[in-house]
Amino acid sequence: MTSPRFPEFKMIGLEDKDCLAAFIARYPSEACEINLGNILIWRQFDHSKFTIVNGNLCILCEPPSEPAYFLQPLGENKIPETIAVCLNFAPRLSRIPESFAARYCSEFKCEPDPNNFDYVYLAEDLIHLRGKRYDGKRNRIRKFERSQSLRYMKLAEDHVDGCRCLFEKWLEKKASSDGAFPSVWRHVIEEALAHLIEIGLRGGVIEIEGRIAAFSMGEKLTGDTAVIHIEIVDPDYEGLPQLMNREFIKNEWAEYQFINREQDLGNPGLRRAKMSYHPHHLVKKYNLWGSS
């Protein structure tokens, strides 16, 4: 399949997986948005399309919740000129990692976007939860393990229906407390579950009394970092979120040094939860406009 050349675009579909994966493998980014799984599972909500500019992959997102934006161009040919082409078509580039901004964006107006900073943790911290700062999380896990008989398993296709049932319960509970925010995830979760193998996501589930009570999915981001896209936990079980986080990292991602748990999107509750795990560092990201 021939890739579109600017000004032509193509809506992103599963059939574009190999093209996208080739660019991402050659030009990996520390930003959680720049990986195959995230691009594919969010493509319908973001109305994502792509084009090639100066040999670089440029992805345009047009979500209903904010103005259109391009992601970081993937490539190394005439990047400032490529950015200028993108900015002549859309009002901004967004989710631009600090490393890319420092290298290429001196000619443009660039402002930090704290709501989209990624939280990155040492994998060993999430697995072992050592020290006084993790006392509360260890205590919740112990209390849960004493009260429940559970089983951790790798997420497989025969778990999908059970994951869907759990997600509907989670969505109903969260929608009543967080408003419209959880409903954004409906299409995203469905895409991830429906195309788990095709996209190449790695997942895990916790089963309690024959029923899926938690599931999580992620993938490799860079050579030393995995990214966790999705974590859905039955809200009726105290201590299960902490257990799911630990077991998923321990069983699926222990070979990686870092775990990227993505951003908080400005949600205060999510920000508190992510900070409570004491991130090793944040991946700072920026919005980019034309020359100031």
N, C-alpha and C positions, 0 to 999 in steps of 0.2 A: 504494500500500500504506500502510495506517494504522500509524504507529509505536505500540508498546505504551506505555501509561501505567502508572507505578508504582501498585500492586505487581505488575503484569503484566510479564513479560520475554519476549523472543524470542531464540532462539539465532541468532547471527550467521551469515549465509550470503552468498553472492555476490550474491543478489538485493537485499541491503541496501546495496550499494555506493553508490548515489546519495544515500541518506539520510545515511550516514556521511560521505561526501565533502563534503556541504554543510555539516555542522557543522565538520569539520576545516578547510575553507577559510575559514570565518568566524571560527573561533577557533583559529588555528594555535598549536602548542606547540613549544618547543625540545627536549622529551623525545622520544627516538627511538621510544617506544611509540605516540605519538599521531600516527599517519599511516595512510592507508588500507592500504598494502601490509602493514605490520607486523600490523595488526589482522586482516587477512584470512588471511595465511599462517600465523599462529599460532592461529587461531580453534579448530581442532580439538584441538590440544594443550592450550590454555588453557580449553577448554569455554566460550568467551566468549559472553555474552548481553548484551542491552542493554535499557534502558528510558528513559523520559523522566520527569524529576522537575523540577517547576517550569519546564518548558520547556527544561531542560538535558539533553544526552545523557549518560547514565551507563552505563559499560561494566563489567560484573562478570566477572572472570576466576577460574576455579576449576581451576587446573592440578593435576596429581597430585603435584607436587614441593613444594608449599608451601600454606599456608592461603589461603583465598579473599580476594580484594581487589577494590576498585573502582579504576579509573584516575581521573585528574583529570576532574571533570565539565566538559563543554564547553558553555559558555553564559555568561550574565552576569546571570541573574535569581535573586535569593535564593540566592546560592552558599553562605553559611554554613548556611542552613536545608537546602539540598540535601545538603551534606556530612553534616549530622546525620541525615538520612533514610538515607543510605548506611551510616553507622556503626551505625544501629539494625538494619540488615539483615545486614551483614558486619562482621568484626572490625576491618577497617582499610581505609584507602586506601593505595595504594603507587605507586611510580614518580612521585611528585609533584615536579615541578620547583621549584627554589628560588624562582623568581619568583612562582609560584602560591602557594606556602606563605607567603611574606612578605606577600602581599596578603590572604589569606583565612583563615589557619590559626592566628591568635593565640589563639583560644578552645579549641584542641585540643592534645593531646600530639603532638609532632612530633619525629622523630629521623632523623638522616641515615642513608642506606643506601648506603655506599661501593661495594658490589659492583655496584650499578646506576648509578653515575655514568657519563655518556657522555663519551667522548673526542672532542674537536673540534679539527680541524687547519685551518690555512690551506691552501686548495687549491694555492696557488702553491708551498708547501713540499713537498707530496706530488708535484707535477709535476716540479719542477726539482731537488729534493734538493741544494740548494746548501750549501756550507760543510763544515767539518771534521766536524761531528757526523753528517753523512750519508755520510762516506767509505766506510764498510763496505757500505752499501746500494748505492752507485754501483758499487763494485768487484764486488759479486755480480752486478749486472745486466750489467756489461761482460763478465764471464767467461761468463755464460750466453749472451749474444748472440753471442760469438765461437764458441761450440760448437754452437749450434742455429740452424736456419732456421725462422722462425716467422712467423705472420700474425695480426694483431689484426683482429677483426670485431665489428660490432654483433651482439648476441645476437638470433637470429631463431628462428622456430618449427622450421625444419629443423635447428637445432643441438640441439634438446631431447634426442633419443635419445643423442647423444654426451655431453651433460652428465650424463645419467643414468648412463651407463657410468662416467664419471669419478667421479661421486659414490659409486658402489658401491665403487670401488677406494679412494677416500679414507676411506670409512666403515670398511672392513675394516682399513686401516692405523691409523687414529686410535683405533678401538675397542680395539686391542691395547695402546695406550700410555696412553689417557686414560679407560679404563673405559667407563661408561655414558654419559658426557657427549655424545659425538658422536651417539649413537642418538636423542637428543631431536630432532635435526635432520631425521630421515628424512621425517616427514610435512610439515615446514615446507618443505624443498627441493622435495618433490613438488608441493605446492600452488603454489609459486612457478613451477615449470616448466610445470605443467599449465595455469595460468591467467595466464601472463605478459602477454598482450595485454589480457585482460579486466580485470586488476587495474591495469594501466598501469605496470608496472615497466619500467625501462630497464636493459639488460644489455650485457655485452661478453664475448667469448671470445677465447682465444688457442689457435690451432691449430698443432700441430707434426706434420709428416709426415702430414697429412690426418686427424689425430685431435685431439679437444678435450682440451687439457691444463690449461686453467684457465677458470673463468667467474665472473662477479660480477654482482650485481644491486642496484639501489638506486632511489631516487626523490627528488623534491623534498620537503624537510621544511618550510622557511620561505622567505621571500623571498630570503634570502642564503645558505641552507644546504641542501645535499643530504645524504641519509643513505644509507649503504651497509649493506644488510641481510645480504648473502651474499657470501662469497668462498671458492671451492673450487679448490684448486690440487693438481695431481699431486705427491704427496710425494716422488717420485723425482728431481725436478729442483731442484737448489740454485740459488737466484737467481730462480726463477720467481715466488715470492710477491711479491718486491719489484718485479719487472717488471709483474706483473698489476696491482698497486696503482697504479703510476705510469701505466700505459697506460689503465686504466679512468677515472681522474680526468682525465687529459689529453684523452681522446677524448669523454667523455660529460658531464663536470661542470665544465669549465674556466670556465664563465660564473658559477659560484657562488664566493663568497668563502670559505666554510667547508665542511668535510666532517665530518659526524658519523659516526664509526666504531663507534657503540654502546658497550656496556659490556663489562667483563671477567668478570662473574658470579662474581668471587672466584677465578677460575682463575689460578694464579700464572704459568703459561707465557703465557697470553693477556695478562695484565697487563704482563709484561715486553715482549712484542711491541708492545703499544700504546704503552707509554712510550718505546720505542726510536725512535718517529717524532716525539717531542717535541710533544705536543699544545699548541695555543694556549691552550685552557682546558678545563675539565671542566664539564659540566652536572650540578650537584649535585642529587640527588633524595632524597626523604624518604618515610618511612612515617608515616602519620597515624592516631592513635587518638582515642578520646573524651577529654573534658576531663581534665587531670592533677590 
